[in-house]
Amino acid sequence: MTTERETMTTPAAPARPARRAATRAIAGRLSWGLADQAACSLSNFAVGIYVARSLGLSAFGVFSLAWATYGVVLNVSRGLATDPLMVRFSGVPTASWRAAVAKSSGTALGVGAAIGAGCLVVGLGLGGHVGSAYAGLGVILPGLLLQDAWRFSFFAAGTGQKAFVNDIVWGVALIPAMVVAARVGTVAAFLLAWGVSAAVAAGYGCLQSGIRPRLTGAREWLREQRDLGYRYLVENVSLSGAYQLRASGLTAIVGVSAVGVVRGVELLLGPFYAVLTGLSLVTVAEAARVLRRAPHRLGRFCLLLSGGQAAAALLWGAVLLLMPDRVGELLLGDVWHSSAQLIVPATLSVAGASLGIGATAGLRALGVARRSLRSQLLASLFYAGGGIGGAAVAGTVGSAWGVAAATLSGSAVWWLQLRSALREHHQNTIREVRTS
């Protein structure tokens, strides 16, 4: 009996150390994702605070409109270039990764050049403060998008420390650039300072990777990844487009200052946005790894991600509510008193978005682009409708509460789709086993 028991239990013994090693590896990669996004968001936070205090509420609103447009373009680049890279080239042999990254980064650079040229033409045509801001944005887009592409490329390879170093380089280059921009004192100057420093980091990314972006490979990449890329494009643009629609609706209903108020509370939530975005850099790649190695654990992995994020969001919101007014005024100046009214609904909005991050990663890892597209379109519709409808009813505060309700509803849609996708994947796996 003793011999039989030993025979039965011996094979399970090596599994525990292997499982612990895998868990440590995941934790390490997630940690680098958090560290990288902390560096990136800290620089963005510093830029926002610096601009808010230097230019005042109205000019900060113009800066925020340009920032929102950048968010739309960034999501176009990610949908076409780096999202397919994360799904299909995470943890693959180095040769395959290098070939894919050359084409993916070339695609990101091409998107930046094409849309940047459009922004430059529109900005020169508009004139005034808004026009100069969009012209400046057009100049800096290629460098911004290429720098972002390097970050995703490094995380796909499991070398998040390189992405972290790259963002540190950006932050260091940003310091003298911001000093020069402050002397000029215009929105366009701050945008150019932000973008030129990103271009420095993008150039350093070429040195880190030893890869030169292949602009000529963009067409081939788009053709190879069209089953995922175009759906992810629509998915990503619907999200940032909904944000842009809300900003435009607020401008039309309340005024451009309302956009600055919303951006102010987003800056207060900046440290948590860093965590949320940092995890999103890594979660798709990690979910893809979990799916390959232990598919039955994917649902639990996604649930733990969402629950932990939502709890952290509520905790950070509680910290903001207890923050003294003098600290808020030190950070945001005149923007503080208006933005402080939005802390509760903005916190609930971030918590709602956090609940969906695990489901989003799971659907991306499963490669069910139709389901993720459906989920994102509905979530974006909720966001734009809640934000604009709330503004029509109760101004800026009403818009914030409308967005909070929308993000919670959107996360519910993501989880319903993931549950169905997991069930389908399980059934397909059983069918394959039976027929093999």
C-alpha positions as semicolon CSV with decimal commas, in nm:
position;residue;x (nm);y (nm);z (nm)
1;M;0,000;0,000;0,000
2;T;0,280;0,237;0,089
3;T;0,454;0,170;-0,237
4;E;0,133;0,225;-0,431
5;R;0,065;0,556;-0,251
6;E;0,417;0,675;-0,323
7;T;0,374;0,579;-0,685
8;M;0,051;0,775;-0,705
9;T;0,179;1,092;-0,539
10;T;0,531;1,113;-0,683
11;P;0,430;1,259;-1,026
12;A;0,247;1,549;-0,856
13;A;0,552;1,658;-0,656
14;P;0,741;1,840;-0,936
15;A;0,422;2,022;-1,037
16;R;0,422;2,247;-0,730
17;P;0,768;2,402;-0,783
18;A;0,688;2,446;-1,151
19;R;0,359;2,615;-1,065
20;R;0,532;2,842;-0,816
21;A;0,796;2,933;-1,074
22;A;0,526;3,014;-1,330
23;T;0,342;3,229;-1,076
24;R;0,661;3,416;-0,992
25;A;0,728;3,473;-1,362
26;I;0,378;3,614;-1,414
27;A;0,414;3,836;-1,107
28;G;0,747;3,962;-1,235
29;R;0,607;4,053;-1,575
30;L;0,304;4,221;-1,417
31;S;0,537;4,415;-1,187
32;W;0,733;4,548;-1,482
33;G;0,404;4,648;-1,645
34;L;0,308;4,844;-1,336
35;A;0,654;5,002;-1,307
36;D;0,655;5,101;-1,672
37;Q;0,311;5,256;-1,661
38;A;0,396;5,430;-1,335
39;A;0,688;5,598;-1,513
40;C;0,475;5,684;-1,816
41;S;0,179;5,812;-1,616
42;L;0,399;6,008;-1,380
43;S;0,538;6,203;-1,673
44;N;0,187;6,254;-1,817
45;F;0,063;6,358;-1,473
46;A;0,347;6,608;-1,440
47;V;0,273;6,751;-1,786
48;G;-0,097;6,788;-1,703
49;I;-0,030;6,955;-1,368
50;Y;0,232;7,184;-1,520
51;V;0,002;7,291;-1,805
52;A;-0,299;7,337;-1,576
53;R;-0,103;7,565;-1,344
54;S;0,078;7,751;-1,623
55;L;-0,205;7,821;-1,869
56;G;-0,528;7,840;-1,667
57;L;-0,865;7,672;-1,718
58;S;-0,954;7,784;-2,071
59;A;-0,614;7,705;-2,229
60;F;-0,602;7,380;-2,033
61;G;-0,934;7,291;-2,197
62;V;-0,775;7,341;-2,541
63;F;-0,479;7,125;-2,437
64;S;-0,723;6,858;-2,316
65;L;-0,904;6,856;-2,651
66;A;-0,573;6,787;-2,828
67;W;-0,494;6,519;-2,568
68;A;-0,831;6,351;-2,631
69;T;-0,761;6,349;-3,006
70;Y;-0,424;6,190;-2,941
71;G;-0,607;5,918;-2,749
72;V;-0,817;5,840;-3,057
73;V;-0,511;5,821;-3,283
74;L;-0,320;5,611;-3,030
75;N;-0,599;5,357;-3,031
76;V;-0,598;5,347;-3,411
77;S;-0,228;5,261;-3,398
78;R;-0,273;5,000;-3,128
79;G;-0,564;4,832;-3,305
80;L;-0,376;4,799;-3,633
81;A;-0,019;4,753;-3,512
82;T;0,041;4,640;-3,154
83;D;-0,278;4,463;-3,038
84;P;-0,238;4,183;-3,297
85;L;0,131;4,167;-3,201
86;M;0,041;4,109;-2,834
87;V;-0,209;3,835;-2,917
88;R;-0,005;3,641;-3,174
89;F;0,360;3,712;-3,091
90;S;0,378;3,697;-2,710
91;G;0,626;3,436;-2,595
92;V;0,720;3,324;-2,949
93;P;1,078;3,251;-3,072
94;T;1,298;3,560;-3,102
95;A;1,328;3,543;-3,480
96;S;0,950;3,547;-3,524
97;W;0,918;3,832;-3,273
98;R;1,182;4,047;-3,445
99;A;1,026;4,006;-3,789
100;A;0,682;4,091;-3,652
101;V;0,806;4,391;-3,454
102;A;0,979;4,543;-3,757
103;K;0,649;4,541;-3,946
104;S;0,434;4,633;-3,645
105;S;0,647;4,935;-3,547
106;G;0,658;5,043;-3,912
107;T;0,279;5,033;-3,916
108;A;0,260;5,250;-3,603
109;L;0,503;5,500;-3,755
110;G;0,302;5,508;-4,078
111;V;-0,024;5,569;-3,891
112;G;0,140;5,858;-3,704
113;A;0,273;6,015;-4,023
114;A;-0,055;5,983;-4,215
115;I;-0,289;6,108;-3,943
116;G;-0,032;6,365;-3,828
117;A;-0,033;6,519;-4,174
118;G;-0,411;6,543;-4,159
119;C;-0,402;6,711;-3,817
120;L;-0,142;6,959;-3,941
121;V;-0,357;7,059;-4,239
122;V;-0,671;7,091;-4,024
123;G;-0,487;7,290;-3,759
124;L;-0,342;7,537;-4,009
125;G;-0,687;7,578;-4,161
126;L;-0,859;7,641;-3,828
127;G;-0,610;7,894;-3,692
128;G;-0,631;8,040;-3,343
129;H;-0,544;7,856;-3,023
130;V;-0,729;7,536;-3,118
131;G;-0,575;7,533;-3,465
132;S;-0,219;7,579;-3,338
133;A;-0,275;7,298;-3,087
134;Y;-0,386;7,056;-3,359
135;A;-0,101;7,162;-3,587
136;G;0,144;7,090;-3,306
137;L;-0,022;6,754;-3,245
138;G;0,021;6,665;-3,612
139;V;0,395;6,725;-3,592
140;I;0,451;6,506;-3,285
141;L;0,224;6,209;-3,361
142;P;0,482;5,987;-3,542
143;G;0,724;5,997;-3,247
144;L;0,449;5,942;-2,992
145;L;0,310;5,636;-3,169
146;L;0,649;5,479;-3,237
147;Q;0,746;5,514;-2,869
148;D;0,421;5,344;-2,769
149;A;0,485;5,063;-3,019
150;W;0,822;4,985;-2,859
151;R;0,656;4,946;-2,518
152;F;0,411;4,686;-2,646
153;S;0,684;4,510;-2,840
154;F;0,898;4,468;-2,529
155;F;0,605;4,334;-2,326
156;A;0,520;4,084;-2,599
157;A;0,877;3,955;-2,565
158;G;0,848;3,938;-2,185
159;T;1,115;4,209;-2,138
160;G;0,910;4,475;-1,966
161;Q;1,221;4,620;-1,804
162;K;1,321;4,761;-2,144
163;A;0,986;4,939;-2,173
164;F;1,041;5,082;-1,825
165;V;1,386;5,216;-1,917
166;N;1,244;5,365;-2,237
167;D;0,980;5,558;-2,043
168;I;1,244;5,679;-1,799
169;V;1,439;5,818;-2,096
170;W;1,121;5,997;-2,209
171;G;1,070;6,143;-1,862
172;V;1,426;6,271;-1,841
173;A;1,406;6,431;-2,187
174;L;1,074;6,589;-2,088
175;I;1,226;6,804;-1,810
176;P;1,429;7,051;-2,023
177;A;1,159;7,047;-2,292
178;M;0,894;7,159;-2,040
179;V;1,121;7,436;-1,911
180;V;1,153;7,575;-2,264
181;A;0,777;7,541;-2,323
182;A;0,699;7,732;-2,002
183;R;0,904;8,026;-2,129
184;V;0,702;8,032;-2,452
185;G;0,376;7,989;-2,259
186;T;0,144;7,849;-2,530
187;V;-0,051;7,525;-2,568
188;A;0,137;7,441;-2,889
189;A;0,472;7,483;-2,713
190;F;0,376;7,237;-2,440
191;L;0,251;6,988;-2,700
192;L;0,575;7,014;-2,897
193;A;0,782;6,967;-2,581
194;W;0,582;6,656;-2,494
195;G;0,619;6,510;-2,843
196;V;0,985;6,591;-2,903
197;S;1,082;6,417;-2,578
198;A;0,876;6,115;-2,687
199;A;1,065;6,111;-3,018
200;V;1,392;6,093;-2,823
201;A;1,262;5,784;-2,641
202;A;1,138;5,636;-2,970
203;G;1,487;5,669;-3,115
204;Y;1,633;5,502;-2,808
205;G;1,384;5,217;-2,855
206;C;1,548;5,140;-3,189
207;L;1,881;5,106;-3,011
208;Q;1,732;4,889;-2,734
209;S;1,569;4,644;-2,970
210;G;1,825;4,654;-3,251
211;I;1,528;4,671;-3,488
212;R;1,452;4,940;-3,744
213;P;1,083;5,003;-3,815
214;R;0,988;4,887;-4,165
215;L;0,746;5,136;-4,316
216;T;0,738;4,921;-4,628
217;G;0,622;4,627;-4,417
218;A;0,305;4,805;-4,302
219;R;0,093;4,684;-4,593
220;E;0,208;4,325;-4,542
221;W;0,137;4,347;-4,168
222;L;-0,213;4,485;-4,224
223;R;-0,286;4,208;-4,473
224;E;-0,155;3,931;-4,244
225;Q;-0,341;4,060;-3,937
226;R;-0,660;4,181;-4,105
227;D;-0,881;3,926;-3,925
228;L;-0,783;4,082;-3,590
229;G;-0,645;4,425;-3,677
230;Y;-0,951;4,583;-3,836
231;R;-1,184;4,458;-3,565
232;Y;-0,945;4,583;-3,296
233;L;-0,925;4,913;-3,484
234;V;-1,302;4,959;-3,469
235;E;-1,304;4,838;-3,110
236;N;-1,032;5,077;-2,995
237;V;-1,155;5,376;-3,192
238;S;-1,506;5,330;-3,060
239;L;-1,368;5,365;-2,708
240;S;-1,154;5,673;-2,769
241;G;-1,414;5,807;-3,010
242;A;-1,674;5,788;-2,735
243;Y;-1,436;5,985;-2,511
244;Q;-1,393;6,244;-2,786
245;L;-1,769;6,263;-2,840
246;R;-1,820;6,322;-2,471
247;A;-1,556;6,598;-2,474
248;S;-1,718;6,760;-2,778
249;G;-2,063;6,727;-2,622
250;L;-1,943;6,887;-2,299
251;T;-1,789;7,172;-2,498
252;A;-2,115;7,231;-2,687
253;I;-2,347;7,198;-2,386
254;V;-2,143;7,339;-2,098
255;G;-1,834;7,503;-2,252
256;V;-1,468;7,424;-2,315
257;S;-1,385;7,483;-1,947
258;A;-1,588;7,170;-1,861
259;V;-1,337;6,959;-2,055
260;G;-1,063;7,103;-1,836
261;V;-1,263;7,018;-1,522
262;V;-1,301;6,656;-1,635
263;R;-0,933;6,637;-1,723
264;G;-0,853;6,776;-1,378
265;V;-1,027;6,492;-1,196
266;E;-0,862;6,244;-1,434
267;L;-0,527;6,384;-1,324
268;L;-0,626;6,326;-0,960
269;L;-0,699;5,966;-1,052
270;G;-0,375;5,955;-1,253
271;P;-0,183;5,721;-1,018
272;F;-0,462;5,468;-1,040
273;Y;-0,497;5,510;-1,415
274;A;-0,127;5,419;-1,418
275;V;-0,206;5,088;-1,249
276;L;-0,504;5,022;-1,477
277;T;-0,314;5,098;-1,796
278;G;0,002;4,928;-1,673
279;L;-0,181;4,603;-1,619
280;S;-0,355;4,633;-1,954
281;L;-0,011;4,639;-2,119
282;V;0,061;4,294;-1,978
283;T;-0,273;4,124;-1,920
284;V;-0,344;4,026;-2,281
285;A;0,000;3,868;-2,318
286;E;-0,035;3,693;-1,981
287;A;-0,387;3,574;-2,057
288;A;-0,257;3,432;-2,387
289;R;0,014;3,246;-2,195
290;V;-0,240;3,110;-1,944
291;L;-0,461;2,996;-2,230
292;R;-0,174;2,803;-2,391
293;R;-0,050;2,640;-2,070
294;A;-0,362;2,597;-1,851
295;P;-0,679;2,701;-2,037
296;H;-0,906;2,592;-1,750
297;R;-0,753;2,869;-1,534
298;L;-0,823;3,156;-1,773
299;G;-1,159;3,250;-1,619
300;R;-1,016;3,261;-1,268
301;F;-0,715;3,461;-1,385
302;C;-0,946;3,723;-1,543
303;L;-1,170;3,737;-1,235
304;L;-0,876;3,799;-1,001
305;L;-0,751;4,078;-1,225
306;S;-1,086;4,255;-1,229
307;G;-1,163;4,217;-0,859
308;G;-0,823;4,341;-0,746
309;Q;-0,837;4,640;-0,977
310;A;-1,186;4,746;-0,872
311;A;-1,098;4,725;-0,501
312;A;-0,786;4,935;-0,556
313;A;-0,988;5,197;-0,747
314;L;-1,233;5,239;-0,460
315;L;-0,946;5,268;-0,214
316;W;-0,777;5,541;-0,417
317;G;-1,106;5,730;-0,446
318;A;-1,140;5,722;-0,068
319;V;-0,792;5,873;-0,038
320;L;-0,890;6,158;-0,274
321;L;-1,207;6,232;-0,076
322;L;-0,999;6,275;0,239
323;M;-0,743;6,500;0,070
324;P;-0,740;6,857;0,213
325;D;-0,839;7,143;-0,017
326;R;-0,499;7,306;0,016
327;V;-0,334;6,996;-0,133
328;G;-0,580;6,995;-0,423
329;E;-0,517;7,365;-0,486
330;L;-0,144;7,300;-0,481
331;L;-0,186;7,035;-0,749
332;L;-0,448;7,187;-0,979
333;G;-0,472;7,554;-0,886
334;D;-0,805;7,707;-0,992
335;V;-0,915;7,379;-1,154
336;W;-0,933;7,201;-0,814
337;H;-1,263;7,335;-0,678
338;S;-1,458;7,234;-0,990
339;S;-1,285;6,898;-1,031
340;A;-1,332;6,799;-0,664
341;Q;-1,709;6,771;-0,721
342;L;-1,646;6,484;-0,964
343;I;-1,432;6,262;-0,741
344;V;-1,710;6,020;-0,636
345;P;-1,862;5,955;-0,981
346;A;-1,516;5,947;-1,143
347;T;-1,399;5,687;-0,889
348;L;-1,704;5,471;-0,956
349;S;-1,637;5,507;-1,327
350;V;-1,280;5,381;-1,290
351;A;-1,396;5,097;-1,064
352;G;-1,651;5,000;-1,328
353;A;-1,384;5,002;-1,598
354;S;-1,160;4,792;-1,372
355;L;-1,427;4,525;-1,345
356;G;-1,407;4,479;-1,720
357;I;-1,030;4,467;-1,764
358;G;-1,004;4,093;-1,690
359;A;-1,286;4,005;-1,929
360;T;-1,126;4,221;-2,198
361;A;-0,795;4,040;-2,160
362;G;-0,968;3,702;-2,172
363;L;-1,158;3,776;-2,492
364;R;-0,845;3,915;-2,658
365;A;-0,644;3,607;-2,559
366;L;-0,912;3,377;-2,697
367;G;-0,892;3,566;-3,027
368;V;-1,271;3,602;-3,051
369;A;-1,256;3,943;-3,212
370;R;-1,627;3,942;-3,298
371;R;-1,728;3,909;-2,935
372;S;-1,478;4,168;-2,813
373;L;-1,588;4,408;-3,087
374;R;-1,952;4,364;-2,992
375;S;-1,870;4,426;-2,628
376;Q;-1,666;4,738;-2,698
377;L;-1,923;4,890;-2,931
378;L;-2,194;4,853;-2,669
379;A;-1,966;4,986;-2,392
380;S;-1,870;5,286;-2,606
381;L;-2,234;5,355;-2,687
382;F;-2,313;5,351;-2,315
383;Y;-2,019;5,584;-2,242
384;A;-2,104;5,846;-2,504
385;G;-2,475;5,831;-2,426
386;G;-2,423;5,852;-2,051
387;G;-2,167;6,132;-2,075
388;I;-2,360;6,353;-2,315
389;G;-2,705;6,271;-2,176
390;G;-2,586;6,344;-1,824
391;A;-2,440;6,675;-1,938
392;A;-2,772;6,775;-2,094
393;V;-2,954;6,697;-1,768
394;A;-2,711;6,824;-1,501
395;G;-2,402;6,977;-1,663
396;T;-2,052;6,853;-1,587
397;V;-2,153;6,666;-1,269
398;G;-2,439;6,494;-1,451
399;S;-2,198;6,386;-1,726
400;A;-1,968;6,228;-1,464
401;W;-2,254;6,029;-1,309
402;G;-2,374;5,922;-1,653
403;V;-2,028;5,787;-1,736
404;A;-2,011;5,600;-1,403
405;A;-2,337;5,418;-1,482
406;A;-2,216;5,351;-1,836
407;T;-1,886;5,189;-1,736
408;L;-2,057;4,952;-1,492
409;S;-2,304;4,848;-1,762
410;G;-2,025;4,804;-2,015
411;S;-1,827;4,576;-1,785
412;A;-2,132;4,355;-1,740
413;V;-2,149;4,315;-2,119
414;W;-1,779;4,216;-2,133
415;W;-1,826;3,945;-1,870
416;L;-2,134;3,802;-2,038
417;Q;-1,940;3,772;-2,363
418;L;-1,639;3,614;-2,190
419;R;-1,858;3,355;-2,019
420;S;-2,006;3,254;-2,354
421;A;-1,663;3,248;-2,520
422;L;-1,515;3,027;-2,247
423;R;-1,805;2,786;-2,280
424;E;-1,754;2,766;-2,657
425;H;-1,379;2,715;-2,616
426;H;-1,436;2,433;-2,367
427;Q;-1,685;2,260;-2,596
428;N;-1,454;2,292;-2,896
429;T;-1,165;2,147;-2,694
430;I;-1,372;1,844;-2,591
431;R;-1,481;1,795;-2,952
432;E;-1,120;1,804;-3,073
433;V;-1,012;1,552;-2,811
434;R;-1,291;1,312;-2,908
435;T;-1,213;1,327;-3,278
436;S;-0,836;1,293;-3,241
